[in-house]
Amino acid sequence: MEEIDLKELFDYFNTKAKTIILIIILIVIAGNVYTILTRKPMYKSDTTIVLVSESNTQNNYTDLQMNKNLVDTYSEIIKSRKVLNPVIKNLKLKYSYNELKEKVSVSPVTNTEIIRVSVSDKNPKKAKEIANEIGNVFTEKIQKIYNLNNVSIVDKAIKAKSPYNINYIKDNAIYIAIGLVLSCGLVFIKFYFDTTIKTSEEVEKLRQPERA
């Protein structure tokens, strides 16, 4: 196996710096084009709902237990037709019930009586409006279904500033890393298999046998 002179390799890489940078730029451009064509930006807004005690006694154990048991039930009601169909009507959405249901996710916050309602949409304003309207409709329906007033909105949804499914900084860092590895690999392969004389030292080495 032919020995590799590290200094010579380093100097060779320096001469190919523009090529390496060009390849990295092309990889970054290609990666961003791929992202734009294949991944649609989606925005998510959350609203939180808490189950509160109707009793005037603070920390009433019975009410707390009942609320915890109702969290799972309420989570299902939020995604029911009884809640989502009025949301579609009130906001004049063009979604069907099933389409809207796919955009809504409901999750209980661990060890609390809080329910988080998340709505994802390609339009950040619409995601916020839907999340807030779900909270409003749900609180009204619960009062009618259970004849209880034990639901309150903690935080209203706000408009998302950036998509949750695309991280441009992270993606471009990956593309740069790929471009760097690929370009350096290509340059190294070209250096390794390049049999041309690159330095005056190589000329001296070739003349030594003749002098001997």
Disulfide bonds with the S-S distance in Angstrom:
none
